[in-house]
């Protein structure tokens, strides 16, 4: 069957829309966005209700709900420490989740599917900013290569479905995300939520200093998850093509700058130190967002504003994280 000739247009607000991973950082933001946009038949299952690694259960869900649209935001995620410590888990679990959902979606003729990847799919030393065409042109960052390989497999599965079955499925690759619903675990979180929790706890305890991993020199780009959710719906309604689309803001900051911004946002007055015996990870991961910009979309939430609102959300929910 030839490549899809689908013409993107407004999605049917009354159609069944399944958000896989609707309780996670990205999935919950997509769910909020869809509700705000008037989608009236959203489907979601928590991990306790449906184990996406259970192939039979996933197929049963699709048979029962028959979604027309799917956002595949479910994934096992974590920071440098988690990825480096449990590579088997990150590879195996993500491959099973993706394959089960996409195979079930294919069997039940899902019209539009959006697969969400990660900026870590690009080679460690690729030129900056990272263009979509750099995929599979070099070696990956060793500390998260297992997770990256799983996400690359997801992109290729979307492309394969397009080639073999002509369905207009697409992939989006977000930069580092943060915001309401993030993982603030001391061992499993990404850098920004980890810093928020660390500095807030230091402020509350009256600590004189906070020590962070690495040198603070790596550059990172951060996108508020509500912007990401808006971009996801925008792509579903305005883009159709086999190549993944980068989603970011197009600018970055050093981890050291980020740490000071977070410290200011939480009101921490102590000193900031760096443990240079710990790994830095990839030196830089700035996304080239010219493709998305050309489609007519750009982020609207600034980093300072986004961090302050995330700190407020964390403070409102921090008792939940201590349970």
C-alpha positions, 0 to 999 in steps of 0.5 A: 500500500502506498504512503498515506495521502491523508490531509490533516484537518481538525479532529472530530471532538466527539470521536473516541480518543485514547490517551495511553499514559494519561496519568503521567507527565505528558499524558495528563497534560494531553488529557487536560488539553483535549478536555479544554478543546472540547473532546468529549469521549476520552479514554484512559486507564491507569497502570493499576487498571491496565498493564500495557505490557500485557498484550492481551489486555491491550488488545481487549481495550482496543476491541472494547473502546474502538478509539479513532485517535491515539496519543501514545504517551505511556513509557517507563522514564527516568533520569541519568541514574535510573537509565544507567542502573536499569537499562534492561527495564528501560529497553524491555518495558518500553518496547513492549508498551509501544509494540502492544499499543501500536499493534492493537491500534493497527488491528483496530484501524486507528486513524491517527496515532501520535507516538511520543519519543525523546530528544535522547534518540539523537547521537551524543555528539551530533551537531547542535541544534539537533535536526530531525535528519540526524537520527541514526547518524552516530553513537548514542549517549551510553547512560541512556542508550537502552531507552533511546533504542526503544524510542527509535524503534517506536519511530521506525514502527510508525514509519513502517505502518505508514509504508505498509498500511498507509495510515497517517500516524506520526511521531513527535520528539519533545525536548526535556519536559517539566511541569504539573504531574512530573516525577519528583522521586529522589532517584528516578526524576529528571534534572529539573524536578530533582532540583526543585525537590532538592532545593525546596527540602534544603530551604525547609531544613535550613541547609547551608548548601546543596550539592548537585551532580556533575560540573553544571556545564552541560546545556539543556533545553526545557519545555513546559508540558502544557506547551508540549500538549498544545503542540501534540494536538497541533501536529495531529491537526496540521502535520502528516509525514514519516519524519519525526517532528522535534518539539522544543523552544529552540534555546537552552541554558546550562545546568548551573544556570538552571540550578540558580533559577530553581534556587531563586524560585523556591527561595533557597539562600544557601550555597550551590556546590558541584560533585564533579566525580558524577557524570554530566551526561550529554554535553548539549541537547538543543533541538532544531525546531525550525520544522515545527515553527514552519508548521506554525507553532511555537512555545509560549511559556517562559522558563522562569514562569514555568519553573515558578508555577511548577514549584507552586504545584509541587508545594501543593502536592508534596505531601503525596510524594512523601507517602 
